[in-house]
């Protein structure tokens, strides 16, 4: 059984809970004067629309047009900004606001990405396609508004607001909207670290992940989540080649054997399990929860019996307790003028809980695939990584992320289901936190990678104010 004694951070958050139960405005709102929101209110929606209209879908990326929109906006508002080229048609945006911070003060980095998940226009409403930036039902529709480009725009607006207000800071604020943020190895971040070494001096990084989830744990509360860890990942290639004893003139045996291997892999169901970061999430959630549920949340054996079955049923919490394997690409090759493929291959994108490793995954896949001539290769991968949850970050979120119309709210650390690029920065000593300023519901989870991704206009306005105040509070410390 885990300890039933509250840690100092848990005790502090228990005290913060009282400040997140009422509709009153936070006294820390004075961190940013009311007049400072003019830029965000007058230009924010236009900027978001312009960025969404640029097609930056993977696998091609093509982020430069969106990067140019952000660069031009930041230049007009007096922010020091530069474009970092990643090759033809691809670029990242680097910007900085110092706010009079002392020389040598460790910066805060706002990290986002400009590439988006794929989207098929035919699957979206006719009047609200993935790059339409259409405004329907008081929301802006488009691929990337919730994952990637929406946060990049939010970060640019924060820098513009602070530069315009001439906000005094104790720590400079850096921004990187990276190309290739969804790709293995996050090439835009890797390149930016080489071109702008100051990024490696950041001790606090705020990036995607987290968010304010309504009824995340089925207890009716709003959970303001801070992603202080992220699942591991692996990019795996399965390859089936035509054997010498197989004829290339009939239906491709290579394709048939690859399909059989994929069926064996995808049919295997891993047993869900509770790992350290999710046990921590439950322990934090026990604050403000009545007995006996509070005991269940803080006891590992009881959580396995009573909480795990419920976590499996929710799409928002399923990634906290399972590894995941998705087929992202399938291809074939022909050689020697053959009519049928003599080689077939597939790329698997895998997400790994703590305790699972890329090497261990390869061994497991090799055991599932009965055909010894289907080759399994791990092309890239890394294990789970985490940062200790900072009391300063938790206090800033508690002060500024709450929803005025909701009474029962809680601050939770959580594990991000997808890589954020934070792993490389953690290795340089930074504490990395996923902090999306949006209010999300269960159906939003499928929209991020599916269709009909949209962001309510009021949520965009509220989120800009919330995240700006969080950043300023951290930068003034």
C-alpha positions in Angstrom: 0.0 0.0 0.0 1.2 3.5 -0.8 1.6 6.0 2.0 -1.5 7.6 3.3 0.4 10.6 4.6 0.0 13.7 2.5 3.3 15.0 1.0 4.0 18.7 1.3 3.0 19.3 -2.3 -0.3 17.4 -1.8 -1.0 19.4 1.3 -0.3 22.6 -0.6 -2.7 21.6 -3.3 -5.3 20.7 -0.7 -5.1 24.3 0.5 -5.3 25.5 -3.1 -8.5 23.5 -3.6 -10.4 26.0 -1.6 -9.4 28.7 -4.0 -10.6 26.6 -7.0 -14.1 26.0 -5.6 -15.6 29.5 -6.0 -16.5 31.8 -8.9 -14.5 34.8 -7.5 -11.8 36.3 -9.7 -8.2 35.6 -8.8 -6.3 38.5 -7.1 -3.3 37.5 -9.2 -5.2 38.8 -12.3 -3.4 42.1 -11.7 -0.3 40.3 -13.1 -1.4 41.5 -16.5 -3.3 44.8 -16.8 -6.7 44.7 -18.4 -5.5 47.0 -21.2 -2.9 44.4 -22.3 -5.5 42.1 -23.8 -6.2 44.5 -26.7 -3.8 42.6 -29.1 -5.2 39.2 -28.2 -8.8 40.3 -28.5 -8.4 42.2 -31.7 -5.9 40.1 -33.6 -5.9 36.6 -31.9 -8.8 35.1 -33.9 -7.5 36.4 -37.2 -4.0 35.1 -36.5 -5.4 31.6 -35.5 -7.5 31.5 -38.7 -4.5 32.5 -40.9 -2.3 29.7 -39.4 -5.0 27.1 -39.6 -5.5 27.8 -43.3 -1.9 26.7 -44.0 -1.8 23.0 -44.7 0.9 21.5 -42.5 -0.3 17.9 -42.4 2.1 15.1 -41.9 3.8 13.2 -43.4 5.0 16.2 -45.5 4.9 19.0 -42.9 5.4 22.0 -45.1 5.4 24.3 -42.1 7.1 27.4 -43.6 3.9 29.2 -44.7 2.4 28.9 -41.2 5.8 29.9 -39.7 5.9 33.0 -41.9 2.4 34.1 -40.6 3.6 33.8 -37.0 6.9 35.6 -37.7 5.2 38.5 -39.5 2.8 38.9 -36.6 5.5 38.9 -34.0 7.6 41.4 -36.0 4.6 43.8 -36.2 4.1 43.7 -32.4 7.8 44.4 -31.6 8.9 40.9 -30.5 12.4 39.7 -31.4 11.7 36.8 -33.7 13.6 34.7 -36.2 12.8 32.0 -38.7 14.8 28.8 -38.5 14.9 26.9 -41.8 14.6 23.1 -41.7 14.9 22.6 -45.4 12.8 23.4 -48.5 9.3 24.4 -47.4 9.9 23.7 -43.7 10.7 26.2 -40.9 10.4 26.8 -37.1 9.8 30.1 -35.3 12.0 31.3 -32.5 11.1 34.4 -30.5 12.1 36.0 -27.2 10.8 38.6 -24.7 13.2 39.6 -22.0 11.1 42.0 -20.0 14.2 43.5 -18.4 15.2 40.1 -16.8 18.7 40.1 -15.3 21.5 38.8 -17.5 22.0 35.1 -17.0 18.5 34.5 -15.6 17.3 31.0 -16.7 14.6 31.4 -19.3 11.1 29.8 -19.5 10.4 28.1 -22.9 7.0 28.0 -24.5 7.3 25.0 -26.9 4.8 24.0 -29.6 4.8 22.5 -33.1 3.4 23.6 -36.4 2.8 20.3 -38.2 -0.5 18.5 -37.6 -2.0 15.1 -37.8 -3.4 14.0 -41.2 -6.9 15.0 -42.2 -9.1 13.9 -45.1 -11.3 16.8 -46.3 -14.1 14.4 -47.3 -14.5 13.3 -43.7 -15.2 16.8 -42.5 -18.4 18.9 -42.9 -18.6 20.5 -46.3 -18.7 24.0 -44.8 -15.9 23.4 -42.2 -13.0 21.5 -43.7 -9.7 20.9 -42.0 -8.1 24.1 -43.4 -11.2 26.2 -43.7 -10.9 28.0 -40.3 -14.6 28.2 -40.5 -16.5 29.6 -37.5 -19.6 27.6 -36.8 -21.6 27.2 -33.6 -19.3 29.7 -31.8 -16.2 27.6 -32.5 -13.3 27.8 -35.0 -12.9 24.5 -36.9 -9.6 23.2 -38.4 -6.9 20.7 -38.1 -4.5 21.7 -35.3 -6.6 24.1 -33.3 -6.4 21.7 -30.3 -3.1 20.0 -31.0 -0.2 22.0 -32.4 -1.0 25.2 -34.2 -3.6 26.5 -31.7 -1.0 26.4 -28.9 1.7 28.0 -31.2 -0.7 30.9 -31.8 -1.4 31.2 -28.1 2.3 31.3 -27.3 2.8 34.0 -30.0 0.0 36.1 -28.5 1.4 35.8 -25.0 4.7 37.2 -26.2 3.0 40.0 -28.1 0.8 40.9 -25.1 3.8 41.0 -22.7 5.9 43.0 -25.2 3.1 45.6 -25.8 2.5 45.9 -22.0 6.2 46.2 -21.3 5.8 43.7 -18.5 8.7 43.5 -16.2 10.1 39.9 -15.7 12.7 38.2 -13.6 13.1 35.5 -16.3 13.1 35.9 -20.0 10.5 34.0 -22.0 11.4 32.1 -25.1 9.1 30.6 -27.7 9.7 27.8 -30.2 7.0 26.8 -32.7 8.9 23.8 -34.2 8.7 22.1 -37.5 8.4 18.3 -37.3 7.1 18.2 -33.8 5.1 15.0 -34.6 8.0 13.3 -36.2 10.3 10.8 -34.6 13.2 12.7 -33.1 11.4 16.0 -33.3 13.9 17.4 -35.9 12.8 21.0 -35.6 13.6 21.0 -31.9 16.9 19.2 -32.4 17.9 21.7 -35.1 16.8 24.7 -33.0 18.9 23.6 -30.0 22.0 23.6 -32.3 21.2 27.0 -33.9 19.9 28.7 -30.7 21.8 27.1 -27.7 20.0 29.5 -25.3 17.0 27.1 -25.6 19.0 24.5 -23.7 19.3 27.0 -20.8 15.6 26.8 -20.1 14.8 25.3 -16.7 11.0 25.3 -17.1 9.4 24.3 -20.4 5.6 24.6 -21.0 4.3 22.6 -24.0 1.3 20.6 -25.2 -0.5 18.1 -23.0 -2.6 18.4 -19.9 -5.6 20.7 -20.1 -8.8 21.2 -18.1 -10.9 18.0 -18.5 -14.5 17.9 -17.4 -15.3 14.8 -15.4 -12.0 13.2 -16.3 -12.2 10.6 -13.5 -16.0 10.2 -13.4 -16.3 12.1 -10.2 -18.0 15.3 -11.6 -14.9 17.5 -11.0 -13.0 19.5 -13.5 -9.4 18.2 -13.5 -6.8 20.8 -14.4 -4.0 18.4 -15.5 -0.3 19.2 -15.7 1.5 16.6 -17.9 4.8 16.1 -16.0 5.6 12.9 -17.8 5.1 11.3 -21.2 4.7 7.8 -22.5 7.7 6.2 -24.3 7.5 5.6 -28.0 8.9 3.4 -30.7 8.7 3.6 -34.5 8.8 0.0 -35.7 9.1 -1.3 -39.3 7.8 -4.7 -40.3 9.2 -6.0 -43.6 8.1 -9.0 -45.6 10.2 -9.9 -48.8 9.4 -12.4 -51.4 11.2 -15.7 -50.6 13.2 -17.6 -53.2 10.6 -20.4 -53.2 7.7 -17.9 -53.9 6.6 -16.8 -57.3 6.2 -13.1 -58.1 3.8 -13.8 -60.9 0.8 -14.6 -58.7 -0.8 -12.5 -56.0 2.0 -11.1 -53.9 3.1 -13.5 -51.2 5.0 -10.6 -49.5 1.8 -8.6 -49.1 -0.1 -11.6 -47.9 2.6 -12.4 -45.2 2.8 -8.8 -44.1 -1.0 -8.7 -43.6 -0.9 -11.9 -41.6 1.8 -10.4 -39.4 -0.2 -7.2 -38.9 -3.2 -9.2 -37.9 -1.2 -11.1 -35.3 0.2 -7.9 -33.8 -3.1 -6.0 -33.7 -5.1 -8.9 -32.4 -2.9 -9.1 -29.3 -4.4 -7.3 -26.4 -2.1 -6.2 -23.6 -3.3 -6.4 -20.1 -3.9 -2.9 -18.7 -1.8 -1.9 -15.7 -1.3 0.9 -13.2 2.1 2.5 -13.3 3.8 5.0 -11.0 2.6 8.2 -12.8 -1.0 7.1 -12.9 -0.9 6.1 -9.2 0.4 9.6 -8.5 -2.6 11.0 -10.5 -5.0 9.0 -8.4 -3.2 10.1 -5.1 -3.5 13.7 -6.0 -7.2 13.2 -7.0 -7.9 11.8 -3.6 -7.5 15.3 -2.1 -11.1 16.6 -1.6 -12.6 13.1 -2.3 -14.7 11.5 0.4 -14.0 8.2 2.1 -13.9 5.4 1.1 -13.1 6.5 -2.5 -10.2 8.5 -1.2 -8.7 5.3 0.4 -9.2 3.4 -2.9 -7.3 6.1 -4.9 -4.4 6.0 -2.5 -4.0 2.3 -2.1 -2.4 0.5 -5.0 -4.1 -2.9 -4.5 -7.5 -1.3 -4.1 -6.9 1.0 -7.1 -6.1 -2.0 -9.2 -9.4 -3.7 -8.2 -11.8 -0.7 -8.3 -10.2 2.1 -10.4 -8.5 0.2 -13.2 -11.7 -1.2 -14.8 -13.2 2.4 -14.9 -10.0 3.9 -16.4 -10.1 1.4 -19.2 -13.6 2.5 -20.3 -12.7 6.2 -20.8 -10.9 7.2 -24.0 -9.2 10.0 -22.0 -7.8 7.7 -19.4 -7.2 4.5 -21.4 -3.7 5.8 -22.5 -2.8 6.0 -18.8 -3.0 2.3 -18.4 -2.2 0.6 -21.7 0.5 0.5 -24.4 -0.7 1.4 -27.9 0.2 0.2 -31.4 -1.1 2.0 -34.5 -0.3 1.3 -38.2 0.7 4.7 -39.6 1.9 3.6 -43.1 1.9 0.6 -45.4 4.0 0.4 -48.6 5.2 -2.0 -51.3 8.2 -2.2 -53.7 8.5 -3.8 -57.1 11.8 -4.6 -58.7 12.9 -6.0 -62.1 9.7 -4.9 -63.9 7.6 -7.3 -61.9 3.8 -6.8 -61.9 3.3 -7.7 -58.2 5.3 -6.4 -55.2 8.3 -8.4 -54.1 8.5 -6.5 -50.8 5.9 -5.1 -48.4 6.4 -3.1 -45.3 4.5 -1.3 -42.6 5.3 1.4 -40.0 4.0 1.0 -36.5 3.8 4.0 -34.1 3.9 2.7 -30.6 3.3 4.3 -27.2 4.8 2.7 -24.2 4.0 2.9 -20.5 6.7 3.0 -17.8 8.3 -0.5 -17.7 7.9 -1.0 -21.5 11.0 -0.3 -23.7 11.6 -0.2 -27.4 13.8 -3.2 -27.2 11.3 -5.1 -25.1 8.5 -4.2 -27.6 10.6 -5.6 -30.5 11.0 -8.9 -28.6 7.3 -9.0 -27.9 6.4 -8.4 -31.5 8.8 -11.0 -32.7 7.1 -13.5 -30.4 3.7 -12.6 -31.8 4.6 -12.9 -35.5 4.8 -16.5 -36.5 6.5 -16.0 -39.8 10.2 -15.9 -39.2 10.8 -14.1 -42.6 8.9 -11.0 -41.5 11.6 -8.7 -40.1 11.0 -6.4 -37.1 13.2 -3.3 -36.8 13.0 -0.5 -34.3 13.9 2.6 -36.2 13.6 5.1 -33.3 12.3 5.0 -29.7 12.8 6.0 -26.1 11.3 5.0 -22.8 9.0 7.0 -20.5 10.4 10.3 -19.2 9.2 12.5 -16.4 9.8 15.7 -14.4 9.1 16.3 -10.7 5.9 18.4 -10.4 7.0 21.9 -9.3 5.0 23.4 -6.5 5.4 26.8 -8.2 3.8 25.4 -11.4 1.0 23.7 -9.5 0.3 26.9 -7.6 0.2 29.0 -10.8 -2.2 26.6 -12.4 -4.4 26.6 -9.3 -4.5 30.3 -9.2 -5.2 31.0 -12.9 -6.7 27.9 -14.7 -9.9 27.5 -12.8 -13.3 27.9 -14.5 -15.4 30.5 -12.8 -18.7 28.6 -13.4 -17.4 25.3 -11.9 -17.3 24.7 -8.2 -15.4 21.4 -7.8 -12.0 21.5 -9.4 -8.7 19.7 -8.7 -5.1 20.0 -9.9 -3.6 16.7 -11.1 -0.2 15.6 -12.5 -0.8 13.3 -15.5 1.1 11.3 -18.1 0.9 12.7 -21.6 -0.1 10.0 -24.1 2.2 11.3 -26.9 5.8 12.5 -27.1 6.1 16.3 -26.8 9.7 16.9 -27.6 10.2 17.4 -23.9 12.4 14.3 -23.5 15.5 16.0 -25.1 15.0 19.1 -22.9 14.7 17.0 -19.8 18.0 15.4 -20.6 19.5 19.0 -20.6 18.1 19.5 -17.1 14.8 21.3 -17.8 11.5 20.5 -16.0 8.9 20.0 -18.8 5.2 20.4 -18.3 2.3 19.9 -20.7 -0.1 22.7 -20.1 -2.8 23.2 -22.6 -5.2 26.1 -21.7 -8.3 24.6 -23.1 -11.4 23.2 -21.4 -11.9 19.7 -22.9 -14.5 17.0 -22.8 -14.4 13.3 -23.7 -15.5 13.8 -27.3 -12.6 16.3 -27.9 -10.1 13.4 -27.5 -11.2 11.8 -30.8 -11.3 15.1 -32.6 -7.6 15.8 -32.1 -6.6 13.0 -34.4 -9.9 12.4 -36.1 -12.4 14.8 -37.7 -14.3 17.9 -36.7 -11.4 19.3 -34.5 -12.7 22.6 -33.2 -12.0 25.2 -30.5 -14.8 27.2 -28.9 -14.2 31.0 -29.3 -14.8 31.7 -25.6 -12.4 29.0 -24.6 -9.7 30.6 -26.8 -10.3 33.9 -25.1 -10.3 32.4 -21.6 -7.3 30.2 -22.4 -5.2 33.1 -23.5 -5.8 35.0 -20.3 -5.3 31.9 -18.1 -2.0 30.8 -19.8 -0.6 34.3 -19.9 -1.1 34.8 -16.2 0.5 31.4 -15.4 3.5 32.3 -17.6 3.9 35.7 -16.0 3.6 34.4 -12.5 6.4 31.9 -13.2 8.5 34.5 -15.0 8.3 37.0 -12.1 9.6 34.5 -9.6 
